[in-house]
Amino acid sequence: MSDWLVSLEGTEAGQQAALMLALTAALLHAVFGALQKGRHDPWVSRAAIDGWLVVLSFPLLFLVPWPEPHMWPIFAGVMVIHFTYKLLQAMAYTRGAYTVVYPVVRGTGPLFTVIGAWLIFGESFTGVQWLGLGVLLAGIFGLAVYNFIFLEAARETLGPALAYALATGFFVALYTTYDAYGIRATADPFTFLAWFFFLSALDFPALLFLTPMRHRVSGFPLRPLVLRGLAGALVAYGSFGAVMMATRLDKVGEAAVLRETSTVFAAVIGWLILRETVGPRRIALMVLIAAGAVIVEVGG
């Protein structure tokens, strides 16, 4: 299967596959964010998800080719970048409502990623694609501003939450670009994915259970937490795995932009599951986000 996927790189079939992978990643990433933000403490939820990722990924290490020597420094960078990203995201989710924090995180990510893809991979956007990116960002940040003005929950901590969300967005761009570099640096993409999921998931379980932060775990019903962690781990495979594979098959910037339609899915999840209000203005802004993503794809 690895040989078949690699053969799609740079082809029209590869572009179509990357499109479907990026949109799948968008939906699953919104689900993943809701699982971390939901009823449980975001720190504890993330530790449960990562714990399952370690358990599920360990057997996969023996089913893929061994990483080339030059991959180990790359994996070290993966661990540092993703740990920082998860720290910032947990701090943002702890302080702000999901429908406010998530759009800011996802809105800053694609802009920085497009710039990074231009600097590192030499990718460029057409004028139409820049227009689409502008439309998408206008919808995302408009959604965040609207929520900031009208949302009543957790208003006293919204300022710090937005600051952490902006920093998280920068690290979203950093890990998107860096992971794209990593998955392109090895002959077999599944080698990178297996080791990525294992190594990048070691941090939060250790942080929660081997430090004074373990007091956060006390009092949580174990069964729902374990089930949430398992669900989150399975979703993470689809979300992060799909977008990284998309960046190998096609342009990094386009995949990053298409993934940010996750903001639309996140708003729907926030309304249906987390019981956060959605009105006609927010629906219009979500349509703007989707329209921007369509323009980027068509303009390419």
C-alpha positions in Angstrom: 0.0 0.0 0.0 2.9 2.3 0.8 4.2 2.0 -2.8 0.8 2.7 -4.2 0.4 5.9 -2.1 3.9 7.1 -3.0 3.1 6.5 -6.7 0.2 9.0 -6.4 2.5 11.9 -5.5 2.3 14.8 -8.0 -0.5 13.2 -10.0 -4.1 14.2 -10.6 -5.3 11.2 -8.6 -3.0 12.3 -5.8 -4.5 15.7 -5.8 -8.0 14.2 -5.5 -6.9 11.9 -2.8 -5.3 14.8 -0.9 -8.6 16.8 -1.2 -10.6 14.0 0.3 -8.0 13.4 3.0 -7.9 17.1 4.0 -11.7 17.3 4.3 -11.9 14.1 6.3 -9.2 15.5 8.6 -11.3 18.6 9.0 -14.4 16.7 10.2 -12.4 14.5 12.5 -10.3 17.3 13.9 -13.5 19.1 15.0 -14.6 15.9 16.7 -11.2 15.5 18.3 -11.3 19.1 19.7 -14.7 18.5 21.1 -13.6 15.3 22.8 -10.8 17.2 24.5 -12.9 20.2 25.4 -16.1 18.3 26.4 -17.2 17.4 29.9 -13.9 16.4 31.3 -10.9 18.6 32.2 -9.0 19.2 28.9 -5.7 18.1 30.5 -7.1 14.8 31.7 -9.0 14.2 28.4 -5.8 14.8 26.4 -3.8 12.4 28.7 -6.4 9.7 28.3 -6.3 10.2 24.5 -2.5 10.1 24.4 -2.4 7.1 26.7 -4.5 5.1 24.2 -2.3 6.4 21.3 0.8 5.0 23.0 -0.9 1.6 23.6 -2.4 1.3 20.1 0.7 2.6 18.3 3.3 0.4 20.0 2.5 -2.8 18.0 2.5 -0.8 14.8 6.2 0.0 15.3 7.0 -3.6 14.4 4.8 -3.6 11.3 6.5 -0.8 9.4 10.1 -0.4 8.1 12.6 0.9 10.7 13.2 4.6 10.5 16.3 5.8 8.6 19.0 7.3 10.9 18.3 10.9 9.8 14.7 10.5 11.0 15.5 10.5 14.8 16.4 14.2 15.0 13.2 14.9 13.1 11.2 12.8 15.6 12.8 14.7 18.5 11.6 18.0 16.9 8.1 16.4 16.5 8.0 15.7 20.3 9.0 19.2 21.3 6.6 21.0 18.9 3.6 18.9 19.6 4.1 19.0 23.4 4.2 22.8 23.3 1.1 22.8 21.0 -0.8 20.6 23.4 0.2 22.6 26.4 -1.1 25.9 24.8 -4.3 24.2 23.5 -5.1 22.8 27.0 -4.6 26.2 28.6 -6.8 27.9 25.9 -9.6 25.3 26.3 -9.4 25.6 30.1 -10.1 29.3 29.9 -12.4 29.8 27.0 -15.6 28.5 25.3 -14.9 26.0 22.6 -16.8 27.9 19.9 -14.6 31.0 20.6 -11.2 29.4 21.1 -11.4 26.9 18.3 -12.0 29.3 15.4 -9.0 31.5 16.6 -6.7 28.5 16.8 -7.7 27.2 13.4 -7.8 30.7 11.8 -4.2 31.6 12.5 -3.0 28.2 11.5 -3.5 28.3 7.7 -2.1 31.8 7.2 1.2 30.9 8.9 1.2 27.5 7.2 0.9 29.0 3.7 3.8 31.3 4.5 5.8 28.4 5.9 5.0 26.2 2.9 6.3 29.0 0.6 9.5 29.4 2.6 10.3 25.7 3.0 8.7 23.9 0.0 8.6 26.7 -2.5 4.8 26.5 -2.8 2.9 29.5 -4.1 -0.8 30.5 -4.1 -2.5 32.1 -7.1 -4.3 35.4 -6.7 -7.7 33.6 -6.6 -6.4 31.3 -3.8 -5.2 34.3 -1.8 -8.7 35.7 -2.2 -10.2 32.4 -1.0 -7.8 32.4 2.0 -8.9 35.9 2.8 -12.6 34.9 2.7 -11.9 31.9 4.9 -10.0 33.9 7.4 -12.7 36.6 7.5 -15.3 33.9 8.3 -13.1 32.3 11.0 -12.1 35.5 12.8 -15.6 36.9 12.3 -17.0 33.9 14.0 -14.5 34.3 16.9 -15.3 38.0 17.3 -19.0 37.4 17.2 -18.7 34.7 19.9 -16.5 37.0 21.9 -19.1 39.8 21.8 -22.2 37.7 22.5 -21.2 34.6 24.4 -22.0 34.8 28.1 -20.0 31.7 29.4 -16.5 32.2 30.8 -16.3 35.8 29.7 -13.9 36.7 32.6 -11.2 34.5 31.2 -11.7 35.1 27.4 -8.8 37.5 27.1 -6.2 35.0 28.3 -8.0 32.3 26.3 -7.7 34.2 23.1 -4.0 34.9 23.7 -3.3 31.2 24.2 -5.5 30.5 21.2 -3.3 32.8 19.0 -0.1 31.1 20.3 -1.7 27.7 19.6 -2.5 28.7 16.1 1.1 29.6 15.5 2.1 26.1 16.7 -0.6 24.5 14.5 1.2 26.1 11.5 4.6 25.0 12.8 3.6 21.4 13.3 1.7 21.2 10.0 4.8 22.4 8.1 7.2 20.4 10.2 5.2 17.2 10.0 4.9 17.6 6.2 8.7 17.9 6.1 9.0 14.8 8.3 6.6 12.6 6.3 8.4 13.5 3.1 11.8 12.7 4.6 11.2 9.0 4.9 10.7 6.4 2.1 7.6 4.9 3.8 5.0 7.4 5.0 3.6 4.8 7.4 7.0 4.6 9.2 6.6 8.3 10.0 3.0 8.0 11.1 3.5 5.0 13.4 6.5 6.6 15.2 4.8 10.0 15.2 1.7 8.8 17.0 3.8 6.8 19.5 6.4 9.4 20.4 4.2 12.5 20.3 1.8 10.8 22.7 4.2 10.0 25.5 4.2 13.5 27.1 0.7 14.1 28.5 0.3 10.8 30.3 3.7 11.3 31.9 2.8 14.9 32.7 -0.5 14.0 34.4 0.5 10.9 36.2 4.2 11.5 37.2 4.0 15.1 38.3 2.0 17.1 40.9 -0.7 17.6 38.2 -2.0 14.1 38.9 -4.5 15.6 41.3 -6.5 16.6 38.3 -7.3 12.9 37.6 -8.8 12.3 41.1 -12.6 12.3 41.2 -13.1 11.4 37.5 -15.3 8.4 36.8 -12.8 6.0 35.2 -15.0 4.2 32.6 -16.3 7.4 30.8 -12.8 8.8 30.7 -11.3 5.6 29.3 -13.9 5.4 26.6 -13.5 9.1 25.7 -9.7 8.5 25.5 -10.2 5.5 23.2 -12.6 7.4 21.0 -10.2 10.4 20.8 -7.2 8.1 19.9 -9.1 6.5 17.0 -10.3 9.9 15.8 -6.7 11.2 16.1 -5.4 8.5 13.8 -7.9 9.6 11.1 -7.5 13.4 11.7 -3.7 13.8 12.0 -2.9 10.9 9.8 -5.2 12.0 7.0 -3.8 15.6 6.8 -0.2 14.4 7.0 -0.8 12.0 4.1 -2.5 14.8 2.2 0.6 17.0 2.6 2.7 14.3 1.2 0.5 13.7 -1.8 -0.2 17.4 -2.7 0.6 21.0 -1.6 1.0 21.6 2.2 -0.7 25.0 2.0 -3.8 23.8 0.3 -4.2 20.9 2.7 -3.9 23.2 5.6 -6.5 25.6 4.3 -9.0 22.8 3.5 -8.5 21.3 7.0 -9.7 24.6 8.5 -13.3 23.9 7.3 -13.1 22.0 10.6 -14.3 25.3 12.1 -17.7 24.7 10.5 -17.9 21.2 11.9 -16.8 22.5 15.3 -19.6 25.1 15.4 -22.2 22.3 14.6 -20.7 20.1 17.3 -20.7 22.9 19.8 -24.4 23.5 19.0 -25.6 20.0 18.9 -23.4 18.3 21.6 -21.9 21.0 23.8 -25.2 23.0 23.8 -23.5 26.2 22.8 -25.8 28.6 20.9 -25.7 29.1 17.1 -27.7 31.8 15.4 -28.2 33.0 11.8 -25.1 35.3 11.9 -22.9 32.5 12.9 -24.3 30.3 10.2 -23.5 33.0 7.6 -20.0 33.2 8.9 -19.7 29.4 8.6 -20.9 29.6 5.0 -18.1 32.2 4.4 -15.5 29.8 5.8 -16.7 27.0 3.5 -16.8 29.3 0.5 -13.2 30.4 1.2 -12.1 26.8 1.2 -13.9 26.1 -2.1 -12.3 29.2 -3.7 -8.8 28.0 -2.6 -9.4 24.6 -4.1 -10.9 25.8 -7.4 -8.3 28.6 -7.7 -5.5 26.0 -7.6 
